[in-house]
Amino acid sequence: MTSNAAPGLDAVLDLLLPRRCAGCSRPGTPWCPDCAPCFAAPFPVHRPGLPPGLPVFAVGAYRGAARKAVLAAKERGRRDLLAVLAAALAAALHRLFPGPLWLVPAPSRAAASRRRGGPHMTAIAERVARLHPARVAHPLRLTRGARDSVGLSAADRAENLRGHLTVLPGALPPPRAPVVLLDDVITTGAAAAACTRALRGAGTRVRAVLACTAAG
Ligand SMILES: [Zn+2]
């Protein structure tokens, strides 16, 4: 139940209405040349809550056009934006980790992702794997009871994850394989930290976190 799930009303409207740039609403293109530079070379992200020594990178700042692109992919199921974000992440991986990798997408709440036509980070990771020598594993799940992270404060988001994040042992990458966790936005780093600890606790070698955007 991922990409075949029924799309939400917004996604249907996106298919019917003329395409506009997700960043600036310019008609005729999903992502215009003026907005494109908001995703660029990966930069390191530092947060007190991240595990020490874990490299964390983002390719855009969580504001302006980059923020709108993430939200279009995440909340409106804009599949053309999934490709934009995947291309930015793949370009970063070419620079940072050119060799073969496993990618693990950060999880979305099941009900929310069904509404949006499938977990957006899973869809992005699968697109990245077409552009980079990588395979995708989906061992992270948010269990029932987790709230939709959209609209939650950073503190509430961390609390929401705690106790609701589970690892499916049968879905883990091979134990010694290098893994990069992919996420949409780093805020406090609590979500990336929780995912990394869960994976490492299950014996997975998380080498880095790569996010589409980092907040302020
Ligand atoms: Zn634009």
Boltz pocket constraint, residues with backbone or C-beta under 6 A from the ligand:
constraints:
  - pocket:
      binder: B
      contacts: [[A, 21], [A, 22], [A, 23], [A, 24], [A, 25], [A, 26], [A, 31], [A, 32], [A, 33], [A, 34], [A, 35], [A, 36], [A, 65]]
      max_distance: 6.0
